[in-house]
Amino acid sequence: MLATAQTFNLKEYKALVLPAGVLIITLSILLWEHNIEFMVQIVQVLPPFLLALEAGLPLLLLVVAYLRGIGGVGK
């Protein structure tokens, strides 16, 4: 919330909390009609997505840091 508030140059993030909460609750009700449908999505979609985030993103950052010459021993 803080990053979003800073992006829109708001003085406080608290003005965004209620709209974000309403959006999250609304989407959680509308996206899946049944709990079984939700569980299928979690089992089939989430593992590859998390693998990409947990392995792919750090590897990408490591390659970028290596190419830019950032980091290393003794620096």
CNS distance restraints for C-alpha pairs under 8 A (distance, minus, plus):
assign (resid   1 and name CA) (resid   5 and name CA) 6.13 0.50 0.50
assign (resid   1 and name CA) (resid  13 and name CA) 5.92 0.50 0.50
assign (resid   1 and name CA) (resid  16 and name CA) 6.79 0.50 0.50
assign (resid   1 and name CA) (resid  17 and name CA) 7.08 0.50 0.50
assign (resid   2 and name CA) (resid   6 and name CA) 6.13 0.50 0.50
assign (resid   2 and name CA) (resid  12 and name CA) 7.85 0.50 0.50
assign (resid   2 and name CA) (resid  13 and name CA) 5.36 0.50 0.50
assign (resid   3 and name CA) (resid   7 and name CA) 6.08 0.50 0.50
assign (resid   4 and name CA) (resid   8 and name CA) 6.39 0.50 0.50
assign (resid   4 and name CA) (resid  13 and name CA) 7.70 0.50 0.50
assign (resid   5 and name CA) (resid   9 and name CA) 6.05 0.50 0.50
assign (resid   5 and name CA) (resid  10 and name CA) 5.02 0.50 0.50
assign (resid   5 and name CA) (resid  11 and name CA) 7.32 0.50 0.50
assign (resid   5 and name CA) (resid  12 and name CA) 6.72 0.50 0.50
assign (resid   5 and name CA) (resid  13 and name CA) 5.11 0.50 0.50
assign (resid   5 and name CA) (resid  16 and name CA) 7.36 0.50 0.50
assign (resid   6 and name CA) (resid  10 and name CA) 5.90 0.50 0.50
assign (resid   6 and name CA) (resid  11 and name CA) 7.67 0.50 0.50
assign (resid   6 and name CA) (resid  13 and name CA) 7.96 0.50 0.50
assign (resid  13 and name CA) (resid  17 and name CA) 7.02 0.50 0.50
assign (resid  14 and name CA) (resid  18 and name CA) 7.79 0.50 0.50
assign (resid  15 and name CA) (resid  19 and name CA) 7.85 0.50 0.50
assign (resid  16 and name CA) (resid  20 and name CA) 6.06 0.50 0.50
assign (resid  17 and name CA) (resid  21 and name CA) 6.10 0.50 0.50
assign (resid  18 and name CA) (resid  22 and name CA) 6.19 0.50 0.50
assign (resid  19 and name CA) (resid  23 and name CA) 6.12 0.50 0.50
assign (resid  20 and name CA) (resid  24 and name CA) 6.12 0.50 0.50
assign (resid  21 and name CA) (resid  25 and name CA) 6.17 0.50 0.50
assign (resid  22 and name CA) (resid  26 and name CA) 6.01 0.50 0.50
assign (resid  23 and name CA) (resid  27 and name CA) 6.07 0.50 0.50
assign (resid  24 and name CA) (resid  28 and name CA) 6.07 0.50 0.50
assign (resid  25 and name CA) (resid  29 and name CA) 6.36 0.50 0.50
assign (resid  26 and name CA) (resid  30 and name CA) 6.17 0.50 0.50
assign (resid  27 and name CA) (resid  31 and name CA) 5.69 0.50 0.50
assign (resid  28 and name CA) (resid  32 and name CA) 7.03 0.50 0.50
assign (resid  29 and name CA) (resid  33 and name CA) 7.32 0.50 0.50
assign (resid  32 and name CA) (resid  37 and name CA) 6.19 0.50 0.50
assign (resid  32 and name CA) (resid  38 and name CA) 5.86 0.50 0.50
assign (resid  33 and name CA) (resid  37 and name CA) 7.00 0.50 0.50
assign (resid  34 and name CA) (resid  38 and name CA) 6.62 0.50 0.50
assign (resid  35 and name CA) (resid  39 and name CA) 6.20 0.50 0.50
assign (resid  36 and name CA) (resid  40 and name CA) 6.21 0.50 0.50
assign (resid  37 and name CA) (resid  41 and name CA) 6.36 0.50 0.50
assign (resid  38 and name CA) (resid  42 and name CA) 6.28 0.50 0.50
assign (resid  39 and name CA) (resid  43 and name CA) 6.19 0.50 0.50
assign (resid  40 and name CA) (resid  44 and name CA) 6.00 0.50 0.50
assign (resid  41 and name CA) (resid  45 and name CA) 5.34 0.50 0.50
assign (resid  41 and name CA) (resid  46 and name CA) 7.02 0.50 0.50
assign (resid  42 and name CA) (resid  46 and name CA) 5.12 0.50 0.50
assign (resid  42 and name CA) (resid  47 and name CA) 7.72 0.50 0.50
assign (resid  43 and name CA) (resid  47 and name CA) 6.89 0.50 0.50
assign (resid  44 and name CA) (resid  48 and name CA) 7.95 0.50 0.50
assign (resid  45 and name CA) (resid  49 and name CA) 6.54 0.50 0.50
assign (resid  46 and name CA) (resid  50 and name CA) 5.96 0.50 0.50
assign (resid  47 and name CA) (resid  51 and name CA) 6.05 0.50 0.50
assign (resid  48 and name CA) (resid  52 and name CA) 6.18 0.50 0.50
assign (resid  49 and name CA) (resid  53 and name CA) 6.35 0.50 0.50
assign (resid  50 and name CA) (resid  54 and name CA) 5.82 0.50 0.50
assign (resid  51 and name CA) (resid  55 and name CA) 5.64 0.50 0.50
assign (resid  51 and name CA) (resid  56 and name CA) 7.06 0.50 0.50
assign (resid  52 and name CA) (resid  56 and name CA) 4.69 0.50 0.50
assign (resid  52 and name CA) (resid  57 and name CA) 6.75 0.50 0.50
assign (resid  53 and name CA) (resid  57 and name CA) 5.33 0.50 0.50
assign (resid  53 and name CA) (resid  58 and name CA) 7.83 0.50 0.50
assign (resid  54 and name CA) (resid  58 and name CA) 6.86 0.50 0.50
assign (resid  55 and name CA) (resid  59 and name CA) 6.25 0.50 0.50
assign (resid  56 and name CA) (resid  60 and name CA) 6.07 0.50 0.50
assign (resid  57 and name CA) (resid  61 and name CA) 6.21 0.50 0.50
assign (resid  58 and name CA) (resid  62 and name CA) 6.05 0.50 0.50
assign (resid  59 and name CA) (resid  63 and name CA) 6.19 0.50 0.50
assign (resid  60 and name CA) (resid  64 and name CA) 6.22 0.50 0.50
assign (resid  61 and name CA) (resid  65 and name CA) 6.05 0.50 0.50
assign (resid  62 and name CA) (resid  66 and name CA) 6.08 0.50 0.50
assign (resid  63 and name CA) (resid  67 and name CA) 6.12 0.50 0.50
assign (resid  64 and name CA) (resid  68 and name CA) 6.13 0.50 0.50
assign (resid  65 and name CA) (resid  69 and name CA) 5.96 0.50 0.50
assign (resid  65 and name CA) (resid  70 and name CA) 5.03 0.50 0.50
assign (resid  65 and name CA) (resid  71 and name CA) 7.09 0.50 0.50
assign (resid  66 and name CA) (resid  70 and name CA) 6.18 0.50 0.50
assign (resid  66 and name CA) (resid  71 and name CA) 7.72 0.50 0.50
assign (resid  71 and name CA) (resid  75 and name CA) 6.52 0.50 0.50
